[in-house]
Amino acid sequence: MRDTGRSAAERPAGVIAGFGFRAGASVQSFEDALAQAAQAAQDREVTAIATLSDKAATPAFADFIRATGLPLYRVSQEQAQRMDTVTHSPASQAARQTGSVAEAVALAAAGRGARLSGGRVISQDRKATCALAVVEASETSAPDKTSPDKKTSNAFNKGETS
């Protein structure tokens, strides 16, 4: 994963792909979910990826991030819980106190004024979800205490995952 050297306030217009996932999700799970979600992005480029802080170092997810070369936003569970989601999954609500982890982390990372391009999609193996939050060009508000994880960026650049 690369370190963009930009603050969240300098984030370009684009799309933040948020991920939620179960144990056992593979790189293919993430790729499939992202491909499905990207169909709804209306030709906008995915500019960053987001997930819950405690899931970011999961080996398959770390491999996926490294392969994309995109910056990663780590979102705390508390930040995710504050987001209004379109989807209301009972399993996600019970486990993480949010209707959709993918939607919540995408919105939290994208910042104020962002909007979902649609609800979350589920990978074919049902182990990963992805939702896209659109950041408009005029939107320059930084997300609530969320920024690219430079420690993670540097670790991934060096091939480390923890």
C-alpha positions as YAML, in Angstrom:
chain: A
units: angstrom
residues:
- id: 1
  name: MET
  ca: [0.00, 0.00, 0.00]
- id: 2
  name: ARG
  ca: [1.29, 3.43, -0.76]
- id: 3
  name: ASP
  ca: [1.42, 6.49, 1.47]
- id: 4
  name: THR
  ca: [-0.12, 9.37, -0.44]
- id: 5
  name: GLY
  ca: [1.47, 12.05, 1.74]
- id: 6
  name: ARG
  ca: [-1.85, 13.94, 1.69]
- id: 7
  name: SER
  ca: [-4.08, 14.82, 4.58]
- id: 8
  name: ALA
  ca: [-7.69, 13.73, 4.55]
- id: 9
  name: ALA
  ca: [-8.70, 17.34, 3.85]
- id: 10
  name: GLU
  ca: [-6.74, 17.18, 0.57]
- id: 11
  name: ARG
  ca: [-8.46, 14.01, -0.54]
- id: 12
  name: PRO
  ca: [-9.41, 14.18, -4.24]
- id: 13
  name: ALA
  ca: [-12.90, 13.53, -5.50]
- id: 14
  name: GLY
  ca: [-13.47, 9.83, -5.85]
- id: 15
  name: VAL
  ca: [-14.80, 6.79, -4.11]
- id: 16
  name: ILE
  ca: [-13.90, 5.19, -0.79]
- id: 17
  name: ALA
  ca: [-14.50, 1.42, -0.78]
- id: 18
  name: GLY
  ca: [-15.50, 0.22, 2.68]
- id: 19
  name: PHE
  ca: [-15.15, -3.44, 3.64]
- id: 20
  name: GLY
  ca: [-16.63, -5.66, 6.29]
- id: 21
  name: PHE
  ca: [-15.73, -9.31, 6.39]
- id: 22
  name: ARG
  ca: [-15.86, -12.61, 8.23]
- id: 23
  name: ALA
  ca: [-13.00, -14.81, 9.31]
- id: 24
  name: GLY
  ca: [-11.97, -16.91, 6.35]
- id: 25
  name: ALA
  ca: [-12.48, -14.17, 3.76]
- id: 26
  name: SER
  ca: [-9.91, -14.48, 0.99]
- id: 27
  name: VAL
  ca: [-8.30, -12.03, -1.42]
- id: 28
  name: GLN
  ca: [-10.82, -13.33, -3.97]
- id: 29
  name: SER
  ca: [-13.67, -12.47, -1.56]
- id: 30
  name: PHE
  ca: [-12.51, -8.84, -1.45]
- id: 31
  name: GLU
  ca: [-11.86, -8.65, -5.19]
- id: 32
  name: ASP
  ca: [-15.31, -10.04, -5.95]
- id: 33
  name: ALA
  ca: [-17.09, -7.67, -3.57]
- id: 34
  name: LEU
  ca: [-15.18, -4.67, -4.93]
- id: 35
  name: ALA
  ca: [-15.89, -5.63, -8.55]
- id: 36
  name: GLN
  ca: [-19.61, -5.92, -7.82]
- id: 37
  name: ALA
  ca: [-19.71, -2.62, -5.94]
- id: 38
  name: ALA
  ca: [-17.65, -0.80, -8.58]
- id: 39
  name: GLN
  ca: [-20.36, -1.42, -11.16]
- id: 40
  name: ALA
  ca: [-22.45, 1.15, -9.27]
- id: 41
  name: ALA
  ca: [-19.63, 3.72, -9.06]
- id: 42
  name: GLN
  ca: [-20.62, 5.37, -12.35]
- id: 43
  name: ASP
  ca: [-17.08, 5.61, -13.77]
- id: 44
  name: ARG
  ca: [-15.65, 7.15, -10.61]
- id: 45
  name: GLU
  ca: [-12.25, 5.91, -9.54]
- id: 46
  name: VAL
  ca: [-11.87, 4.10, -6.21]
- id: 47
  name: THR
  ca: [-9.29, 6.28, -4.47]
- id: 48
  name: ALA
  ca: [-8.98, 4.55, -1.08]
- id: 49
  name: ILE
  ca: [-10.13, 1.59, 0.97]
- id: 50
  name: ALA
  ca: [-11.48, 1.51, 4.53]
- id: 51
  name: THR
  ca: [-12.20, -1.12, 7.16]
- id: 52
  name: LEU
  ca: [-12.43, -1.44, 10.93]
- id: 53
  name: SER
  ca: [-9.13, -0.86, 12.72]
- id: 54
  name: ASP
  ca: [-9.14, -4.28, 14.35]
- id: 55
  name: LYS
  ca: [-9.60, -6.04, 10.98]
- id: 56
  name: ALA
  ca: [-7.03, -4.14, 8.90]
- id: 57
  name: ALA
  ca: [-4.08, -6.46, 9.61]
- id: 58
  name: THR
  ca: [-5.95, -9.65, 8.75]
- id: 59
  name: PRO
  ca: [-3.54, -11.48, 6.39]
- id: 60
  name: ALA
  ca: [-5.89, -11.88, 3.40]
- id: 61
  name: PHE
  ca: [-7.07, -8.27, 3.70]
- id: 62
  name: ALA
  ca: [-3.46, -7.04, 3.99]
- id: 63
  name: ASP
  ca: [-2.62, -8.99, 0.82]
- id: 64
  name: PHE
  ca: [-5.62, -7.44, -0.94]
- id: 65
  name: ILE
  ca: [-4.64, -3.92, 0.12]
- id: 66
  name: ARG
  ca: [-1.07, -4.45, -0.97]
- id: 67
  name: ALA
  ca: [-2.26, -5.65, -4.39]
- id: 68
  name: THR
  ca: [-4.50, -2.61, -4.91]
- id: 69
  name: GLY
  ca: [-1.81, -0.05, -4.05]
- id: 70
  name: LEU
  ca: [-4.53, 2.17, -2.56]
- id: 71
  name: PRO
  ca: [-4.32, 4.00, 0.77]
- id: 72
  name: LEU
  ca: [-6.11, 2.43, 3.73]
- id: 73
  name: TYR
  ca: [-8.30, 4.25, 6.23]
- id: 74
  name: ARG
  ca: [-8.65, 2.47, 9.57]
- id: 75
  name: VAL
  ca: [-11.98, 3.28, 11.22]
- id: 76
  name: SER
  ca: [-12.66, 2.65, 14.90]
- id: 77
  name: GLN
  ca: [-15.76, 0.74, 15.89]
- id: 78
  name: GLU
  ca: [-16.96, 3.87, 17.70]
- id: 79
  name: GLN
  ca: [-16.71, 5.90, 14.49]
- id: 80
  name: ALA
  ca: [-18.54, 3.21, 12.54]
- id: 81
  name: GLN
  ca: [-21.33, 3.09, 15.12]
- id: 82
  name: ARG
  ca: [-22.05, 6.80, 14.55]
- id: 83
  name: MET
  ca: [-22.77, 6.35, 10.82]
- id: 84
  name: ASP
  ca: [-26.29, 5.97, 9.41]
- id: 85
  name: THR
  ca: [-26.35, 3.00, 7.06]
- id: 86
  name: VAL
  ca: [-28.81, 2.01, 4.35]
- id: 87
  name: THR
  ca: [-28.54, -1.69, 5.19]
- id: 88
  name: HIS
  ca: [-29.63, -2.99, 8.58]
- id: 89
  name: SER
  ca: [-28.18, -6.48, 9.02]
- id: 90
  name: PRO
  ca: [-29.14, -8.13, 12.32]
- id: 91
  name: ALA
  ca: [-25.79, -10.00, 12.35]
- id: 92
  name: SER
  ca: [-23.80, -6.80, 11.84]
- id: 93
  name: GLN
  ca: [-25.89, -4.99, 14.43]
- id: 94
  name: ALA
  ca: [-25.27, -7.74, 16.99]
- id: 95
  name: ALA
  ca: [-21.55, -8.06, 16.31]
- id: 96
  name: ARG
  ca: [-20.56, -4.44, 15.61]
- id: 97
  name: GLN
  ca: [-23.51, -2.25, 16.60]
- id: 98
  name: THR
  ca: [-23.98, -0.92, 13.08]
- id: 99
  name: GLY
  ca: [-26.35, -1.92, 10.31]
- id: 100
  name: SER
  ca: [-23.51, -2.49, 7.83]
- id: 101
  name: VAL
  ca: [-19.79, -2.42, 8.59]
- id: 102
  name: ALA
  ca: [-18.92, -1.83, 4.93]
- id: 103
  name: GLU
  ca: [-21.28, 1.15, 4.61]
- id: 104
  name: ALA
  ca: [-20.29, 2.61, 7.97]
- id: 105
  name: VAL
  ca: [-16.53, 2.49, 7.40]
- id: 106
  name: ALA
  ca: [-16.87, 3.88, 3.87]
- id: 107
  name: LEU
  ca: [-18.89, 6.84, 5.15]
- id: 108
  name: ALA
  ca: [-16.64, 7.44, 8.16]
- id: 109
  name: ALA
  ca: [-13.51, 7.45, 6.00]
- id: 110
  name: ALA
  ca: [-15.05, 9.64, 3.31]
- id: 111
  name: GLY
  ca: [-16.04, 12.38, 5.76]
- id: 112
  name: ARG
  ca: [-18.89, 14.83, 6.08]
- id: 113
  name: GLY
  ca: [-21.07, 15.25, 3.04]
- id: 114
  name: ALA
  ca: [-20.17, 11.90, 1.51]
- id: 115
  name: ARG
  ca: [-22.94, 9.68, 0.24]
- id: 116
  name: LEU
  ca: [-23.24, 5.99, -0.49]
- id: 117
  name: SER
  ca: [-23.46, 5.02, -4.14]
- id: 118
  name: GLY
  ca: [-25.88, 2.30, -3.00]
- id: 119
  name: GLY
  ca: [-26.14, -0.35, -0.35]
- id: 120
  name: ARG
  ca: [-23.42, -2.85, 0.35]
- id: 121
  name: VAL
  ca: [-22.82, -5.85, -1.85]
- id: 122
  name: ILE
  ca: [-21.87, -9.33, -0.69]
- id: 123
  name: SER
  ca: [-19.12, -11.44, -2.24]
- id: 124
  name: GLN
  ca: [-20.23, -14.67, -3.89]
- id: 125
  name: ASP
  ca: [-18.72, -16.71, -1.06]
- id: 126
  name: ARG
  ca: [-20.67, -14.50, 1.42]
- id: 127
  name: LYS
  ca: [-17.52, -13.71, 3.44]
- id: 128
  name: ALA
  ca: [-16.94, -10.05, 2.48]
- id: 129
  name: THR
  ca: [-19.09, -6.99, 1.96]
- id: 130
  name: CYS
  ca: [-18.19, -3.79, 0.15]
- id: 131
  name: ALA
  ca: [-19.90, -0.40, -0.02]
- id: 132
  name: LEU
  ca: [-18.80, 2.72, -1.85]
- id: 133
  name: ALA
  ca: [-18.95, 6.23, -0.44]
- id: 134
  name: VAL
  ca: [-18.69, 9.05, -2.96]
- id: 135
  name: VAL
  ca: [-16.56, 12.07, -2.09]
- id: 136
  name: GLU
  ca: [-17.55, 15.07, -4.18]
- id: 137
  name: ALA
  ca: [-14.90, 17.43, -5.58]
- id: 138
  name: SER
  ca: [-16.23, 20.35, -3.53]
- id: 139
  name: GLU
  ca: [-16.20, 18.30, -0.32]
- id: 140
  name: THR
  ca: [-13.07, 19.03, 1.69]
- id: 141
  name: SER
  ca: [-14.17, 18.13, 5.20]
- id: 142
  name: ALA
  ca: [-11.89, 15.68, 6.93]
- id: 143
  name: PRO
  ca: [-13.43, 12.54, 8.36]
- id: 144
  name: ASP
  ca: [-13.94, 12.45, 12.11]
- id: 145
  name: LYS
  ca: [-10.47, 11.60, 13.44]
- id: 146
  name: THR
  ca: [-9.83, 9.26, 10.52]
- id: 147
  name: SER
  ca: [-6.82, 9.62, 8.26]
- id: 148
  name: PRO
  ca: [-4.72, 7.37, 6.08]
- id: 149
  name: ASP
  ca: [-2.90, 5.00, 8.34]
- id: 150
  name: LYS
  ca: [0.73, 5.95, 7.70]
- id: 151
  name: LYS
  ca: [2.04, 3.25, 10.05]
- id: 152
  name: THR
  ca: [0.12, 0.67, 8.07]
- id: 153
  name: SER
  ca: [1.10, 2.27, 4.76]
- id: 154
  name: ASN
  ca: [4.76, 2.12, 5.66]
- id: 155
  name: ALA
  ca: [4.49, -1.43, 7.02]
- id: 156
  name: PHE
  ca: [2.76, -2.65, 3.86]
- id: 157
  name: ASN
  ca: [5.35, -0.92, 1.68]
- id: 158
  name: LYS
  ca: [8.01, -2.90, 3.53]
- id: 159
  name: GLY
  ca: [6.05, -6.14, 3.23]
- id: 160
  name: GLU
  ca: [5.10, -6.25, 6.91]
- id: 161
  name: THR
  ca: [1.53, -6.87, 7.98]
- id: 162
  name: SER
  ca: [1.55, -6.18, 11.69]
...
